[in-house]
Amino acid sequence: MNIYDKAHELAKLLKNSPEVVDYKKRVELLKANETNKKIVEDLRKKEFEVYSKQMQGMQVSKEEMDAITNLYSIIQHNTEIREYLEAERRFSILWQDIIKILGDAVDIDFNVNM
C-alpha cells in the first residue's frame, strides 16, 4: 500500500471520527442561529484584539477584558454555543495531535518561527 492510499484511509477515518462529525454538526447549528453566530464572532473578534495587543506589548484595558468576561457569561448560559466551543476544542486537539504525529514522523517542527 502506498502513502497516498494511507492518506485517503486517514481522511476517511477523520471524516467519520466522533470529533469531526460532532464539530460539523455544531457548526451547522451555529450557522442556523444568527444571534449565536454573532455572539461567537464578537467573542473571536474581542479575543483577537486582546491577543494582538498582548503580542505587541500593549496594555489591555479593563473595558476590553470586561467585554470578553461578559461574552463568556452569556455563553455559560447558552447551551448551543457552549457545545459548539467544546466540539471545536475537541476537534482542535485531534487536529493538533495528528499534525504533531506527522511532523514527528518526518522530523519537522511546524512550530518553529523563521
C-alpha positions as CSV (number, residue, x, y, z in Angstrom):
1,M,0.0,0.0,0.0
2,N,1.4,3.4,-0.9
3,I,1.4,6.6,1.1
4,Y,-1.5,8.1,-0.9
5,D,-3.7,5.1,-0.1
6,K,-2.8,5.6,3.6
7,A,-3.6,9.3,3.4
8,H,-7.0,8.5,1.9
9,E,-7.5,6.0,4.6
10,L,-6.7,8.6,7.3
11,A,-9.1,11.1,5.5
12,K,-11.9,8.5,5.7
13,L,-11.2,7.9,9.4
14,L,-11.1,11.6,10.1
15,K,-14.3,12.2,8.2
16,N,-16.1,9.6,10.3
17,S,-14.5,10.4,13.7
18,P,-16.8,11.5,16.5
19,E,-14.8,14.7,16.9
20,V,-15.3,15.7,13.2
21,V,-18.9,14.5,13.0
22,D,-19.9,16.4,16.2
23,Y,-18.0,19.6,15.2
24,K,-19.6,19.7,11.8
25,K,-23.0,19.3,13.3
26,R,-22.3,22.1,15.8
27,V,-21.0,24.4,13.1
28,E,-24.3,23.9,11.1
29,L,-26.4,24.6,14.2
30,L,-24.4,27.7,14.9
31,K,-24.7,28.9,11.3
32,A,-28.5,28.5,11.5
33,N,-28.8,30.8,14.5
34,E,-27.8,34.3,13.7
35,T,-27.8,35.5,17.3
36,N,-25.5,32.8,18.5
37,K,-23.3,33.2,15.4
38,K,-22.9,36.9,16.1
39,I,-22.0,36.2,19.8
40,V,-19.3,33.8,18.7
41,E,-18.0,36.2,16.1
42,D,-17.9,39.0,18.7
43,L,-16.1,36.8,21.1
44,R,-13.5,35.8,18.5
45,K,-13.0,39.5,17.4
46,K,-12.5,40.7,21.0
47,E,-10.2,37.8,21.9
48,F,-8.1,38.5,18.8
49,E,-7.9,42.2,19.6
50,V,-6.7,41.4,23.2
51,Y,-4.2,38.8,21.9
52,S,-2.8,41.2,19.3
53,K,-2.3,43.9,21.9
54,Q,-0.6,41.5,24.3
55,M,1.7,40.3,21.5
56,Q,2.6,43.9,20.8
57,G,3.4,44.5,24.5
58,M,0.4,46.9,24.8
59,Q,-1.8,47.2,27.9
60,V,-5.3,45.7,27.6
61,S,-8.0,47.9,29.1
62,K,-10.4,46.9,31.8
63,E,-13.2,47.6,29.4
64,E,-11.8,45.2,26.8
65,M,-11.4,42.5,29.5
66,D,-14.9,43.2,30.8
67,A,-16.4,42.8,27.3
68,I,-14.8,39.3,27.0
69,T,-15.9,38.4,30.5
70,N,-19.5,39.5,29.7
71,L,-19.5,37.4,26.5
72,Y,-18.3,34.3,28.4
73,S,-21.0,34.9,31.0
74,I,-23.6,34.9,28.2
75,I,-22.0,31.8,26.7
76,Q,-22.2,29.9,30.0
77,H,-26.0,30.2,29.9
78,N,-26.2,29.3,26.2
79,T,-26.0,25.5,25.7
80,E,-25.7,25.7,21.9
81,I,-22.7,28.0,21.9
82,R,-21.1,26.1,24.8
83,E,-21.5,22.8,23.0
84,Y,-20.1,24.4,19.8
85,L,-17.0,25.7,21.6
86,E,-16.4,22.3,23.3
87,A,-16.8,20.5,20.0
88,E,-14.4,22.9,18.4
89,R,-11.9,22.4,21.2
90,R,-12.0,18.6,20.8
91,F,-11.6,18.8,17.1
92,S,-8.7,21.2,17.5
93,I,-6.9,18.8,19.9
94,L,-7.4,16.0,17.5
95,W,-6.1,18.0,14.6
96,Q,-3.0,19.3,16.5
97,D,-2.2,15.8,17.6
98,I,-2.3,14.5,14.0
99,I,-0.1,17.3,12.8
100,K,2.4,16.6,15.6
101,I,2.5,12.9,14.8
102,L,3.1,13.6,11.1
103,G,5.7,16.3,11.9
104,D,7.5,14.0,14.2
105,A,7.5,11.3,11.6
106,V,9.3,13.5,9.1
107,D,11.3,15.2,11.9
108,I,9.9,18.7,11.1
109,D,8.8,21.1,13.8
110,F,5.9,23.1,12.5
111,N,6.1,25.5,15.5
112,V,9.4,27.0,14.5
113,N,9.4,30.7,13.9
114,M,11.5,31.6,10.9
